[in-house]
Structure formats: structure tokens, C-alpha cells
Amino acid sequence: MGGRVVFLGSRGVSPFTATARAKDALAHADVVACPEALELSGLVSATCEVLRAVTPDDLVARARRGQRIVRVSAGAPDEDELLAAACADLDVTLAWLDESPLFGKRVLVTRTREQSVGTAKLLRARGAIPVISPSIEIHPPRDPAKLTRAVERMGDALSVVFTSANGVARTWAEITWQGKDARAFGGAKLAAIGPGTAQALAAHGLTADVVAKEFKQEGLAEELLAALSAAPAPTERRRIMLLRAEVARDALPAALRAAGYEVDVVAAYETRAPEPSEGAALAKALAAGEIDAVTFTSSSTVENLCDVLGPGAAALLGKALVASIGPITSKTCETRGVRVDVTARTYTLAGLLGALEGQICSIDNPAERKRS
């Protein structure tokens, strides 16, 4: 790890009662970055440097120098700062200075069972009670032979593109099954739709050459085309390989083809909904008001959960706060008649949870709701 940063969110009210975890982090901090509105007298040591303004780059630089950094925010931790710390491979800890907006809230997690583990950990760090109910199951593609052939000729592609961490995982499984390693990519540029996908590549020793700043297909297409234009390839090497789910939006391959590239769309995996019988207990919990918030991280999570819940899905989900990871997912909710209470501005898991926290704060605090 390159260093450590503790992010402390707060309700933005001073004076306050600090949690034990927050007190410990502040007492051992070398540097505390904190807004003027929050008074930390008695919580930091005499040698601690208190900053009232800081940039994400400064936080990263100080942490890399070995300083123990605590970043205090009036509200949820800043999404840009969290992303900068995560991408710099820092040890990031999330906690709350006072009671988290999610404290005691039962939050439904609809990701795959494997991905739900990390999501549940982040929710528990915020004091929430995660309710795991995967609406997606990952299965091999209907024609696994296509993925096998794709890996065999992957090194000849100009670029290999991934639109999810699941695509990375399934492709790497095929690479290792064939007895190969990272050299299977040859000289192809690697492109990822966002930091989560880039981190999945990094876990296998691979660095994404292009990571979309706007975490959706249109943003990835724009940045990949810009990168390819900056370093033109021989005319005989115009093929791009896209490894993705069996069913997905076609905005990315359409944009690449319109720019004159050949695009091989290869299904690395298939997503399926759980059995309808698994929705009965969840429907009962939603109807009884036992779920405070529902999180959707993709259009598939929306579609599948609605299918599992049946015709009354929209009404059942309307009994909880609904948080969406981005506008594409929110549009799918709208199509299925599901009300979305908040859409993340940064299309990441941290952005989603931060948006949910902000929405709960606005409900609990009428003045905050008026400002938003």
C-alpha cells in the first residue's frame, strides 16, 4: 500500500459527539483536513497539522510521504477524494465522526453474491445493516467456444475492452485455463469502463491504458477513440475486441464501428435472474417496510429484481428509498415504473452510497433538503 487516509463523514453539526473510532483516528493523525464549520478542539494532538482547505492530490502526496491523514467532511466523504485515494493504491478507511446517516438502516444489496461481500463491508462501515439479495447470477456464456477462440487471438487486436469486473474475471479464468498469462494480450491497448474494472485488471498485474472518466459506454468510446487517434495503428490492424455480458447496450461497439474500426463483440459471461421463488421473502420484507433503502448498480439488477418480485414490483420498491448508480440504471427503473429517489453523480459504488447518505440527510434535515 502507498499510505493511509481515514475519511470521516459527519452531519456537519458542531459541537457533536464523536464516535470512538473517529476519536482514535483523530488522536493519532499527523494531518487533519477539516472544514471551518467543524471544531475539533480536544480531539487532535498538539503536534497535529490542521488544514482548512486541501486538494485530492495533496491528500495523496502527504499519505505517500508516510503521514497519517484524516479527512473530515461536512456530510458524506467527497467522491473525488475517495476516488483519488483508491486509484493511488492507498489504504482507505471510511468512518463517521458522529452518527452516520445510514446508521441502523437496512439496505438491500442487489449485486452478485461475490460482489455483495465488498458492498456489505462498506455498508457496515457506515453503520448500515446490509440485506443481501442478489438479483444477478453470473454464468458461462451460451457459446463458451467463442470466448475460447477470442482469447487465442486476443494478442492480435488493436485494443481489448472491458465493460465490467465480471468480464475481466471470466476472461482471466479462460486465459489461465488455456495455460496462458498476461502475455495473451500481446500489444493490445487495454480499456476499462471505470475504476472498478481497471482495479479488476490490476489484480492480475494488468494496467488499463484507457479508463473512462464518465463511467458509461459513450464515455469509454470517446476516450478510447481519442487514445487510438493519438497513436495511429497500421491500416491492417483495425480490430477491437469487446469482452462483455451476453446481453448489453450496443452504444460502445456502434461508436467504434462508426469510426471505422472492426469490432468483435464476445460474450464472456451471461447474467441470469435468480429463481422466482427466491423473491417471496424479499417481497414480504418490502411490503412490511423492513427495507429502508434499495441499491441498484446496473440495469440488469433492476430488470431481474422486478422480474423476481412480479407485477407488484414497482409498488413494493416504492416503500423504500431507491438509489441508482447512474442515469442508465435510473432510466431502466423509469421504464419498469420504479421511482428513483437519488441517482449518483459519480457512477461508482462509493458514489452510490454517498448519494444515498446525502438523500437520507436531506430527508432528516428540512433545511438541507431546501438547499438541495
Order of alpha helices (4+ residues) and beta strands (2+ residues): beta-alpha-beta-beta-alpha-beta-alpha-beta-beta-alpha-beta-beta-alpha-beta-alpha-beta-alpha-beta-alpha-beta-alpha-beta-alpha-beta-alpha-alpha-beta-alpha-beta-alpha-alpha
